[in-house]
Amino acid sequence: MDIRIRPTPWRVGAGLLVALVAGGGLAACSSGTPANSITLYNGQHVQTTDALVAAFEHETGISVRIHSDDESVLADQIVTEGSNSPADVIFTENTPALEFLQFKHLLAPLGAGPGATTQPRYDSAEGDWVGISARVSVLISNPSLIKPSALPTSVLALADPRYRGMVALAPGETDFQPIVTSVLRAEGKAATLRWLEGLKANSAGHLYPDNETITSEVNAGQVAMGVINQYYWYRLRAEIGATATHSVITTFAPRDPGYVIDVSGAGVLATSRHKTDALRFVRFLTTKPAQEIIARSDSFEYPVDSGVVTAAPETPFARLRPDPISLLELGDGAAAVALLQEVQLL
């Protein structure tokens, strides 16, 4: 589903590492997850996950072994592993991977509790996963290459021939699939295919593997503009400083199909052998302390608890005016992938 593959080795939670070293090494990991610990398949960014896991381990004494990879790779891995999967929880950047696993009946019902302090509209309609954090798609541009007055106000306009050679595109990025799905819902299949063909022509020479690359290339003046999620730009600015930041971000017009809220979510695997602790972890992610961690971390994501506001100088979440497409309508991303394959962008 996604051409990005960014594998990260297994990370052992601090509490588990101490226990294993005291017991004579790490060999116990090979036979399964030790008692009082869970295994997390992590498709989220490490900035977010590490901070949340550290807080959970400190509060509960439950250790978390983290296996990180692209969310679509992890979802496919869970399907392949079947009942032998060591995973207890999956935490993703976007909801399509969770919807895919839900459709396969591979997630356990969460019951009452998780999501109690967050917003139900960002949770699974079936009750098998909950929303944890959110981002919004924006247009990043370099003012030295394109004037603000020349920027498109709709994602559809990015396919206009006047932007030939000016558009950066990461078609294999899972963050791009919801935008394709949103355009498909708004415009229909034929118009979406024409739009993708236009994007393909306009991005010739500027096809990239991910949003990080789009962000750095636009900022460096290698290409005029591209669509990313807002937190990539804030992370770059935090890393290189304001004086080295030569790009800006803007949203498309309210309710435009390119103005999409992406939600990160988590669910418990139906095959988990540690469901009680796994559910406790998912429940923790929706609590106010965890949402405050997201609001104040260097991940620059939005907490989905309506009572928690990000500390970053971002447009407040409540003031965003995105396309009203629901998470259920975003689905599992299969339709978007099929269209990208049809125009040979995947």
Summary of the structure (lengths in Angstrom):
residues: 346
radius of gyration: 20.2
end to end distance: 8.7
largest distance: 65.3
contacts: 1225
relative contact order: 0.19
helix: 43%
strand: 16%
